[in-house]
Amino acid sequence: MSFCNVSFKRSVLGLVCVIVLLIGFAKPVYALPQGNAIKDPKALLRYALPIDNSDIRQVQSSLEDIATQLRANRRWGAVTSDLKRADRILLTQSDKILASVVDDRKSEAEQLIEQLKTGVAELTELTTTKDKNAVLEKRAELLDKVGAIEEAMVTGFPYEVPEEYSNLPQLKGRATIEAKTSKGNLTIVVDGFSAPVTAGNFVDLVQRGFYNGLPFTRAEDSYVLQIGDPPGKEVGFIDPKTNQYRAIPLEVLVKGDKVPTYGITLEDAGRYLDPPVLPFSAYGALALARPDIDPNGGSSQFFFFLFEPELTPAGANLLDGRYSIFGFVTEGADVLEQLKAGDTIDSMKVVDGLENLVEPKGA
């Protein structure tokens, strides 16, 4: 991966320069879709869950919208409308929400719905104080409950990964990683629903202790923090069972598709306007690095994208569809901001979801 050497501290052109050089961009820049990009990693992960229940999604979108309204000159009237909509759905459509929950989690979901009803009423009352921070804190609490209900709707892994990748570890679900760095701790959620091969490779390497003690690299003004090659050793991960470089294919799930696109960028596939389920729109997006000329040449190197909202146009990130995003930092963004080249990952540990890791066939 290459980086821009010229300083463009506060320029959109500077970020485009960085991205262009980062990805070896040599083709025309096409018109990209505009819109309000979702910048909250937890929101992106909620929307990425493979469920089909419009009622819980409407509750979620109503609560998500509160943050948008408060950013836009604190539109308290619109916030009240969002809460009325969420309250109405919870009061009238609870049975439809519960119908999508798997049987052994219905009791849990019933309790969560009752807690949401109470919480929405409390949040409505709280808006009368016009205390923005308190409202956002309560909103986040309610969205965590919405996310728990949505997770209880997932009935299994939604598709078959192509057989040609059965020799690679796969994550058939999600996993949570705790990373201890020289500057503090990060919590990372990796999403196998959107990128099972990429996420499976990462979780497998975490389990092996591969990243423990490795230093970060970061080019000045690049908005990228990268790690993954042991100093003085072979580039990438050499599987001790085969003595071969473990190559990971480019893997991007597009909204509306049932399975990811493999082995080709969305632009080269003629789909440069199609939005990925996991976009580069949130600070701390986690993606697999790869050689500029080889979409299937990734291995152990990954990077955090240090998104700058004032520099990146909404819905127009040039990295989308070119690299495999497989997760986000959900806690520790303040730590991520402090990490520089030479800082290290002291240790990484899978704290939840390890049961979703599927070993390669023949392993």
Summary of the structure (lengths in Angstrom):
residues: 363
radius of gyration: 20.9
end to end distance: 31.4
largest distance: 64.1
contacts: 1130
relative contact order: 0.18
helix: 36%
strand: 17%
